[in-house]
Amino acid sequence: MNRPLDDYTAAAISWYLAYRQRRWPNGTNPHLLITRNTATTTTSVGTFWMDRLVKELPVGVDRLRQDRILEEALANGADPLHLAHVFSLGAKASLRYTSAVTESEAEQAPNTR
């Protein structure tokens, strides 16, 4: 499923991809974020590198991932199979996220009684 990016995110990714192409023109790594150590491999960057990347933010990488999963659950009707596939989650984890979204939506729904 394709989801459009907001202008800010699209510009940031375009800038980074152009930089990446200039810096590692022969890079073969399919991941968006790469380093000099991963540019010519297919491995992802490590957690140490990611933690350093976001150290100035008020939340860590795990919290950013959790937020992204919740946003995806909201955007796709809380489909646990979709979440499991997109984020490599197990059954229990994907159900936990979809339950959280479903409960949140129920709390926000106007009371029609």
ZIRA-V158160 format. One line per field, one symbol per residue. ss: DSSP state (~ for helix, > for strand, _ for the rest). phi: phi as a letter, one per 40 degrees, with the letter a starting at -180 (. if undefined). psi: psi as a letter, one per 30 degrees, with the letter a starting at -180 (. if undefined). Layout:
BEGIN
ss=???
phi=???
psi=???
END
This chain:
BEGIN
ss=______~~~~~~~~~~~~~~~~~_______________________~~~~~~~_______~~~~~~~~~~~~~~~____~~~~~~~~___~~~~~~~~~~~~~~~~~~_____
phi=.cbcccdccccccccccccccccbcbcbcccccbbccbdbbbcccccccccccbccccbccccccdcccccccccbgfcccccdccbfcccccccccccccccccccccccbc
psi=kkkklleeeeeeeeeeeeeeeeeifgkgkflekllfffegaglllleeeeeeegfflflaeeeeeeeeeeeeeefghhjeeeeeeeghlleeeeeeeeeeeeeeeeefkkjg.
END
